[in-house]
């Protein structure tokens, strides 16, 4: 599995709709609204490098409201988090 982290600069007035559209794209597993120089971070998880190109160039970059993107490919994963535990209410 290949993970790509995509930094997204979007039209400020359209950030919520851009985020929702991104989250609905095949290959995009998560979208975060963040502070700083960028507006959103999209996590792309696909099987091949060609799939990264398809998701980013053919889908993400064509979402209305996106001004620019910067894509980073992850080489290794050093920690794995358990989302179920992270969002647990502690009611064991």
N, C-alpha and C positions, 0 to 999 in steps of 0.2 A: 504494500500500500504506500502510495506517495502522498505526502502532505505538503500543501503549498499554503503560505500565509499571504493574503492579498490585502495590502493597504489601499483604502479607497478614500478619495477626496470627492465629496458630493456637493451639489447645490444645497446650501443650508436649509432652505425652505422645504426641500424634498427628502431630507435624511430618513425620516420614518418610512416613507413609501419605498425608497431605494433599499433600505434594510430588509423590508418585508419581501420585496421582489427577489433580492439576492438569496434570502433564506429559502425561497421556494425553488431555486434552480437545482437541477440534477448535478451532483458533484459537490455542492456547497453544504457542508455539515453544520456549520455554526456561523453566526454573524454577531459581532459585538459593536456597540456604539462606544466610542472611546474619546478621551480628551487628548489634546495636543495638536500636532500639525495635520493629522488625518482625522477623518470623521468616523470611519467604520473599518473593522477588520473582518475579513471573510476567511474562513478556514475551508480549504478545498481538499478533499480526500478522494483520490482516484487510483486506478490500477497502473497506469502507464504515464510516461512523460507526454506522449501525444494527447492523452486525455486531459492533462493540465492545460495544454495549448487550446484544446477544444473548449474547456470550461471557461478559461480566462478570456481568451481572444474572441471566441464566438458567442459566449453567453454573458459573462460579467461585464465586459467592456461595452456591450450594446444596451445595457440597462439605462433607460432615460434618467437623467439627473446626475450621472457619474461624470465628473470632470477629468479624473485621472486615476490610474492604479499603479501600484508597484508590487511586484510579486517576488516572494522569497520561497525557495524550495528547501524543505527541511532535509538534512542529511541523515541525522540520527535522532532517536528519541531517548532521552536520558531519564525521564520520569513518566510514569503512567499514573493517571488519577482515576479514581473510582467515582464517576459522576453520581451514582446512586448514594454513596456515602456522603459525598459533598452536599447533596441536597436533602439528606435525611433529617427528619425532625427529631431524631433521638428517642423515638418511642419504641425501644426494644422490649 
